[in-house]
Amino acid sequence: MTPSRLYLYFLRRFSTAVTESTTTASPAAITVSKAKSKLRKVHDPDKALAIYNSVSSNASSPLSSRYAMELTVRRLARSHRFSDVEALIESRKKDPQIKTESFLSTLIRSYGRASMFDHAMRTFEEMEQLGTPRSVVSFNALLAACLHSDLFERVPQLFDEMPQRYRNITPDKVSYGMLIKSYCDAGSVDKAMETMRVMEEKGVEVNIISFTTILGSLYKNGQTDVAESLWSEMVSKGCELDNTVYNVRLMNAAKESPERVKELMDEMCSVGLKPDTISYNYLMTAYCVKGMMGEAKKVYEGLDEKEGCCANAATFRTLIFHLCINGLYDQGLVVFKKSALVHKIPDFKTCKHLTEGLVRNNRMEDARGVARIVKKKYPPRLVTEWKKLEESLGLYTKANAAGSSRTRQVSDQESDADA
């Protein structure tokens, strides 16, 4: 379906939203939870749209609905289907729920997920026209859209201007948290620290999220002493420490040694926290950095035995990359196959490392096997880049392309049957 036809399809599909919401969902309708599960595994934008459109009109929580829309928008944006993103989001403005601020805020955030901040801003400014009340809720959605669009220097400007333009907007701890994040992402951690002090003066709670954001930036900037001082301040103020803030400390400790990581993990346990997958990823990384690949693999293989833990995309990416760096392509291939099995294949760079290593070791069929999986899982834009890599490595021929196409068609049919 071409983008123009898809646009018309959306207009027709959602122009009848009022009528459809009063009727019983069709047998093909699925829950938001089911849609989210499917969307996480699908990268093809048209399939993502089909899944989103099949969601029952009797959606569950607004948060779940928002997550499903944002996942769909991200799939479209990764394929540079921005006109389709606009068609989808604009069509939702015809929904009766548009007069609800939380619903409209989802549209603003979704535009941010596609890095279409001008559209997010326009939607925010249309609120009177749409009959939607405006408060700090939609203001925070606008700041989030700005951050997702990587317009970090624009956030402080909006933070100053919008409360003056709209008197009913008073920044809260979430607003300040995003201001702090914008400064940190822009490399201005000193301004983030100043903002934290302003919050304290105004009696606005500095929550654990803001503390964690600043702490992470300080570690990344090599300001370890300042970071440790901030940590001591957090502890003395009785901040409720969580896994996220400890994982930031583990991130820094992974640069030092596996022993330091294990010390902090023991500390986590002593305060009643259980190390999670991210925690173990940093322990694995610490071993990888030291070239201790045997120990790194033990951490990876033991993840499933840890309560609430399982390998995620970062686990596979880190381990495969370092296995390749150490010339262990056979082991890297085994881990890659596991990542494909659980729909968590690594990024382009990591798969490129693995494929190039297999080719150098005359493992052409294995390299083609990796390529087949990658082309099925990656979005169209990256598939194009991957085909260029195949050509440069001598993997791509017309015969192979035809065989790959047939394999992909069969696999897609099997996936559709499973769904």
N, C-alpha and C positions, 0 to 999 in steps of 0.2 A: 504494500500500500504506500503510495507516494505521500510526502509530507502534506501537500495541498489537500489530497483526498482525506488524509487522517484528520486534518484541521476541520473539514466539513463534517466528518464523522463525529468529532467531539461536540461540535455545535449542536448537531441533531440529537446526539446521545444525552447531553446534559440539559438541553432546552426543555426536556420533558421530565426533569427531576421532580417537579412538584407532583405531577401525576403519578410517577412511579413510586414516590414515597408513601402514597396512600394505598398501594396495592401490595399483595403478598409477593415476597421475593421469589424469583423464578427458581426452578430446581437446580439451575447451574450456579446460583448465588453461593458464595462462601463467606465465612467469617473473616473479620479483620485479622485475627490471630493466624488463621490458615494462610491468608494472603501474605502476611509478613514472613511466614516460614518459607513460602514459595519464592517471594521476591529476593530473599537473601541468597538463593541458589541460582537465580536467573540473571543473566547479563544482557540478553537480547532485549532491546528496548520495546519491540512490538509485543513480545511475550509478556514483558513487565506491564505494559498497558492493558493487555488482555486480562491479566490477573487482577489488576486494580479495578477494572471495569466489572469484574465478576463479584466484587465485594457486595454483600447484602446491604440494602439501603438502611436496614435496621442495625447500623454500626454500633460497636460496643463503646468503649471509652473514647473521648476526644483525643487523648494522648496516643492511643493505639491507631486511630484513624490518621492522626498527624504523621506518625512514623511510617505508615503504609504509603501515604502520599509522598513524603520526602524520599523514601527509597525509590519510588517510581520516577520521580523527578531526577534523581541522581543517575539512574540508568539512562534516561533520555539525554541528560547533559553530557555524560561521558561519551556519548555517540554524536555529540554536537547537534542534537535535535532540538534546538532552542525554540524554533517556531512551534513545535509540538508541546514543549513545556508551557509556552504562553497559551496555547489553545486549551490545554488541560486546566491550568489554573484560572484563566479568565472564565471558562465555562462554569466553574464552581461559584462564581459571583452571582449566578442566577438562582442558587440554592436558597431557600427561605432562611437557612441557618446563618446567612451572611450578616444578619443583624446582630449575631452573637459575636462578641469581641474575640473570644477564644478561637472561633471558627475562622474569622478573617485573619487572625494572627498566624494561623497555620499557613495560609496562602502567602503571607509576607515572608515567613521563614522558608517556605518552599522555593520562592524566587531566589532567596539567598543561597540555597543549596545548589542552584544552577548558576551561581555568580551573576545573576541578573538583578543587580541592586537597584538600577534605575526603575525597574518594574516594581520592585518591593517598595521603593519610595513613593511611586505613583499610587500604589494600592493603599498605603498609609494615608496619603493625602486625600483619597477618595472616600474616606470613612463617613464624612457628613452626607455626601451624595448617596451613599449606600444605606444610610440610616443606622450606622454602627457606632455605639458609644466608644470614646477613646479614653484610655487610662494608661497607667504604667505597664499594663499587660501587653498592649500593642506596641508601646514604645520599646519594651525589652525585645519584642519580636523583630523590630526594625534594627536594633543594635546587633542582634544575633545574625540577621541577614547581612549586615555590613561586615561582620567578622568572617562569616562563611565566604564572602566575596573577596576576602583578603584586603579590604580597604581599611587597614588598621588605623591610619592617620585620620580617617574620616569620623571615627567613633567619638573622639573627644569633641569634635565640632558639633556633632549631633547632640551629644550629652549637654553641651552648653546652650544650644539654640532651641531645641524642642521644648524644654520646660518653660522657656520664656514665651514661646509662641503659643503654647497650649497650657493654660494655667492649671488644668486638672491633672497634669503630669508631674508627679514628684518622684524622682529617682529613688529606688529602694536598694536593698543589699544586692539584688540580682543585677540591677543596672550598674552599680559600682563595680561589681565583680567583672562585668564585661568591659568596663572602662579599664580596669586593671589588666585584663587579658590583652586588650588592644595595645597598651603600653609595652607589655612583656613581649608580644609578638612583633612589635616594631623595634625591639631592642632597647627600649627605654625603661629598664627595670627600676631606675632611680625614681622616675615619675610614678611608677606603680607603687613604690614604697611611700611616696608623698601622698598619694591618693588614699592609701590605707590609713595614714595618720589623720587625714581630713575626715575620713569616716568615723574614726574614734572621737574626734572633736565634736562631730555633729550627732554623736550617739547612734550611728548606724552600725549594726553588727557586722564585724568582719568575720565572715564564715570560713569554714575549713577549705572551701573551694578557692577562695581568694588567697588564703595563706599558701595553699598548695601550688597555685599558679605562680606566685612570686618565688616560692622556694625552688621550683623547677627551673625558672629562668636564672636564678642566682647560680645554681649548680652548672647549668649549661654555659654560663659566662665565666666559669672558673672562679666565682666568688664564694668559695667554700666556707671561709671563715664567717662571712656575713650570713650565709645560709644557715650555718650551725647556730649562730646567734639568734636568728629568727626562730629556729626550731626550739631553742631554749625558752624563748618568749612565749611560743605557742603552748608549751608544756606548762609553764608557770601560770598562764592565764586559764588553764583548765580546758583548753580546746579538746573537743571530742575527736581523738585521732582515729583515722580509718585506714583501710588498705591502700587507698589512692595516695595518701600523703606518704605512707611508708614506702610504697613502690617508687615514688620520686626519689627517696633517699637510696633505695636499692639501685636505681638507675645510675646514680653517681658512684655508689660502692662497686658496681660491676667494672668500673674503670680501674679500680684499685686491685682487688683480688677476690677470688671465690670465698676465701676465709672471712673477709669483711662482710660479704653478702650474707653468709650463713650466720654471722653474729647478729646482724640486723633482723634476720628472719627469726632467730631465737628470741630477740627482743619483742618482735611482734607477738609471738606466742605468749610471752610473759605478761602482756597487757590484754590478753584475751582475743587476739586477732589470729585468723588462720591465713597463712600465705596462700595466694591464689595463683592462677595460671601465669599472670603477669609477673608475680614474684619469682616463680620458678624459671620463667623466661630469662630474667636477669641473672639468676644463678647459672643457667646454661650459657648465657652470653659471656659471663666472667670466665668460665672454663674455656670457651671458644677463643676468647682473646688471648689466653695463655697457651693456646695450642693443645689443650688437654681434651681432645675430641672424644676419647673413651669415656671420660667423666661427663662430658656434655651429653653424650648419647644416653647415659644412664639416667640423667635428669629427664630427658625427653621420654624415654621408655617407661619411666616410673610415674609419669603424669596421670595416667588413667587410674592408678592405684590411690591417688590423692583425692580426698573427698571434695567434690565440687570442681575438680580440675579436668581439663582436657586440652590437647594441643590446639592452638588457634593459628591464624594466618601468620602472626609474627613468629611463633614457634617454628613453623616450617620454613619461613623465609630465612631466619637467622641460622638455623642448623644446616640447611642445604647450602647456603652461601659459604659458610665456613668449611663444610666438608669439601666443597669445590676448591676453595682457596688452598686446602691442604692436599689436593689431588685425589681425594677419596670419592671419585665420581660414581663408583658402583653403589656405595652407601648412600650417596646423594640421590641416586635414581630410586632406590628403595623408599626413601623418605618422601620423595616427590610423588610416587605412586600412591602412598598413603594420603598425602594431601589432596590428591585428585579424588580419591575415594570418599573423602569427607567434605568435598566441595570447598577446599581452602587452599587452592594452589597459590604459590608465591607470585610476587610481582615480576614484571618484564625483565628487569635486570638480573634477578636471581635465576630465572629460567634460561636466560641467555647464557649465563655463566655455565650452567649445567650442560646445555646443548653443545656449546663450543667445546667443553671438555670431553664430552662423549665423541664428538667428531674427531678431535685430536687423537683420541685413542682408538680410532677406527670402529667405533660402535655406532655405525650409521643407522641401523634399524632401530636401535634404542633412541637415538636422537630424533628419528622420524616419529617414534611413538610419543615422545614428549611434545613434539610439534603438533601432532594430531589433537592431543588433549588441550594444549594451549589455545589452539584456534577455535576449539569448541567453547572454551570457557571465557576467553577474552572478549571485550566489546569490539565492534567493527574497526574502530580507529586503530586499536593495537594489533588486530589481526593483519591489517595492511602492513604495519611496521614489521610484524613477525614474518610475513611472506618475503619481505626484503632480506631479512636475516637468513631465511632458508636458502634463498638464491645465492647469497654470498658464501654460504657454507656448502653449497652443492647438494642441498637436500631437496630442492624444489624442482620438479620436472613436470611436464604435462601429464605424464602417466601417474605420477604421485598425486598430482592435483585432482585428477579424476577419481582415483581411489579414495583420497581423503574426502572428497565430496560425497561419494557413495556411503562411506563410513559414517559421516556426519548425518546424512539423511536417515540412516538406520537408527543411529543413536538418538536422534531427535524424536523419531517415531516411538522408540522405546520409552523415552522420557515422558512423552505425552501420554502414553498408555499408563505409566506409573502414576501420573497425576490424576 
